[in-house]
Amino acid sequence: MIVEEIMFKKPFTAKKTQSLLEAHELMVKHSIRHLPVVERNRLLGIITESDIRNAFIGSGPTDPKAPNPSKMKIQDHMTETLLTVTPDTNVEDAALVIYKNKIGALPVVQNQGLVGIISVMDIVGLFIDIMGILHASSRIDVAVGKDPKDLEKVSKIINDHELNIISVGLEPEAASKKTVYSFRLDLCETKSVVKDIEKAGFKVLEAID
């Protein structure tokens, strides 16, 4: 999957000459934390919620010398050295950039123009969708050996029962050298398929209808 498929294609933006107060108001209004700063659609930088917060560190609300957000310009507090991705970047690569650099979002640029933005929440939403977490489902956890054919056998048994596999997770089994495969299925009764999996010689660790 590529970034273009899950990015927000019409991101809210700001101009570098706008104030921090205006930037903050835009973020609150649209429930966002990142504002690309553009000029004629050319990306100049990004201003974030934390950039605005850091501009006021050390000043209390009653401090007479506290800076005035309506007079502070975005251009003086935005990040200009940006990490960006293109629409055809793999989502996995974008997620890795976000994770390694501990940032919340990445502007999506094509031919120097801003075409979208992808955030941590976009990636989390994709993960939830792929894993079927919000989808009413059943689950069968099966201990499978290292032979790839074993996984194929278990999958075939499930398919023979005309059950739809939403996703498959895996983790090592602590007590052996086998791998535990968690098959998330469309909501169903698991009793009969579990019986056939065990009849084929596999250990079912847990089954949830």
Sequence and secondary structure as in RCSB ss.txt:
>XXXX:A:sequence
MIVEEIMFKKPFTAKKTQSLLEAHELMVKHSIRHLPVVERNRLLGIITESDIRNAFIGSGPTDPKAPNPSKMKIQ
DHMTETLLTVTPDTNVEDAALVIYKNKIGALPVVQNQGLVGIISVMDIVGLFIDIMGILHASSRIDVAVGKDPKD
LEKVSKIINDHELNIISVGLEPEAASKKTVYSFRLDLCETKSVVKDIEKAGFKVLEAID
>XXXX:A:secstr
 BGGGTSBSS   B TTSBHHHHHHHHHHHT SEEEEEETTEEEEEEEHHHHHHTTTT  TT TT   TTTSBGG
GTSB S   B TTSBHHHHHHHHHHHT SEEEEEETTEEEEEEEHHHHHHHHHHHHTTTS EEEEEEEE S HHH
HHHHHHHHHHTT  EEEEEEEE TTSS EEEEEEEES   HHHHHHHHHTT EEEEEE 
